[in-house]
Amino acid sequence: EARQSEFNQLAKTIATYSKGSAVIVAGDTNLKLEVEQDRQIFQAFLTQTGLIDTCHALDCATESIDRILYRSSTALTLTPSAWRIATEFVDQDGQSLSDHPAIAVDFQWNLQ
């Protein structure tokens, strides 16, 4: 219930402050899409916001709880061109800065 509430709140915030705008949303969702309830929450969020998951758009080989989502607008087209595990997010000893690998996405963009 708490996770559903958080995604509803984020969807409302995007609708309020980014209506009609191109958007990139990135973060640790803590959603595991192999879990039916998590998959439903995520799909409802994508439907509410019009966002697209870059991992699915690019057929990435690795699922992650980190997600980078996007949508274009009538003024700006966003196109993800590459999805990867971001190995550069480490401390001075080479240890990861998180409890799981970070991800990165390259975007191309065009003004309409």
C-alpha positions as CSV (number, residue, x, y, z in Angstrom):
1,E,0.0,0.0,0.0
2,A,2.8,2.4,0.9
3,R,4.6,1.8,-2.5
4,Q,1.3,2.3,-4.4
5,S,0.7,5.5,-2.5
6,E,4.3,6.8,-3.4
7,F,3.8,6.1,-7.1
8,N,0.4,7.8,-7.0
9,Q,1.9,10.8,-5.4
10,L,4.7,10.9,-8.0
11,A,2.2,10.6,-10.8
12,K,0.2,13.5,-9.4
13,T,3.3,15.6,-9.1
14,I,4.3,14.9,-12.7
15,A,0.8,15.8,-13.9
16,T,0.8,19.0,-11.9
17,Y,4.3,20.3,-12.7
18,S,5.1,18.7,-16.1
19,K,1.9,18.6,-18.0
20,G,2.7,18.6,-21.7
21,S,6.4,18.6,-21.1
22,A,9.1,16.1,-22.0
23,V,10.2,14.4,-18.8
24,I,13.0,12.1,-17.6
25,V,12.5,10.3,-14.3
26,A,15.3,8.3,-12.7
27,G,15.6,6.5,-9.5
28,D,15.6,3.3,-7.4
29,T,11.9,2.1,-7.6
30,N,12.4,-1.0,-5.4
31,L,10.0,-2.7,-7.8
32,K,10.6,-6.2,-8.9
33,L,8.6,-6.8,-12.1
34,E,8.5,-10.6,-11.5
35,V,6.3,-9.8,-8.6
36,E,2.7,-9.4,-9.8
37,Q,1.8,-6.6,-7.4
38,D,4.9,-4.6,-8.3
39,R,4.3,-5.1,-12.0
40,Q,0.7,-3.8,-11.6
41,I,1.9,-0.7,-9.7
42,F,4.6,0.0,-12.3
43,Q,2.2,-0.5,-15.3
44,A,-0.4,1.8,-13.7
45,F,2.3,4.5,-13.1
46,L,3.5,4.3,-16.7
47,T,-0.1,4.5,-17.9
48,Q,-0.9,7.5,-15.7
49,T,2.2,9.5,-16.7
50,G,2.8,8.4,-20.3
51,L,6.3,7.5,-19.4
52,I,8.3,4.7,-21.1
53,D,10.8,2.5,-19.4
54,T,14.2,2.8,-21.2
55,C,15.1,-0.8,-20.3
56,H,12.1,-2.1,-22.2
57,A,12.4,0.4,-25.0
58,L,16.0,-0.8,-25.7
59,D,15.4,-4.4,-24.8
60,C,18.2,-4.3,-22.1
61,A,19.4,-7.7,-21.0
62,T,19.4,-6.9,-17.3
63,E,16.4,-5.9,-15.2
64,S,17.1,-3.5,-12.3
65,I,15.1,-1.9,-9.5
66,D,16.7,1.3,-10.8
67,R,14.7,2.7,-13.6
68,I,15.1,5.6,-16.1
69,L,11.8,6.5,-17.6
70,Y,11.0,9.2,-20.2
71,R,8.4,10.8,-22.4
72,S,8.6,13.2,-25.2
73,S,6.5,16.3,-25.8
74,T,5.2,18.1,-28.9
75,A,8.3,20.4,-28.6
76,L,11.0,17.9,-27.8
77,T,11.5,14.3,-28.8
78,L,13.6,12.1,-26.5
79,T,15.0,8.9,-27.8
80,P,17.1,6.5,-25.7
81,S,20.1,5.2,-27.6
82,A,22.0,3.1,-25.0
83,W,21.3,1.5,-21.6
84,R,24.1,0.2,-19.5
85,I,25.3,-0.7,-16.0
86,A,27.2,2.4,-14.8
87,T,30.5,1.0,-13.4
88,E,31.9,4.5,-12.7
89,F,29.8,5.0,-9.5
90,V,32.4,3.7,-7.1
91,D,34.4,5.1,-4.2
92,Q,38.2,5.6,-4.1
93,D,38.7,1.9,-3.4
94,G,36.6,0.8,-6.3
95,Q,33.6,-0.2,-4.2
96,S,30.1,0.4,-5.4
97,L,28.3,3.5,-3.9
98,S,25.1,1.5,-3.7
99,D,23.8,-1.9,-2.6
100,H,23.2,-2.7,-6.3
101,P,24.7,-1.6,-9.6
102,A,23.7,1.8,-11.0
103,I,22.4,2.2,-14.5
104,A,22.9,4.9,-17.2
105,V,21.0,5.8,-20.3
106,D,22.2,7.9,-23.2
107,F,19.5,10.0,-24.9
108,Q,19.3,11.7,-28.2
109,W,16.9,14.7,-28.4
110,N,15.4,16.8,-31.2
111,L,13.5,20.0,-31.0
112,Q,10.3,20.0,-33.1
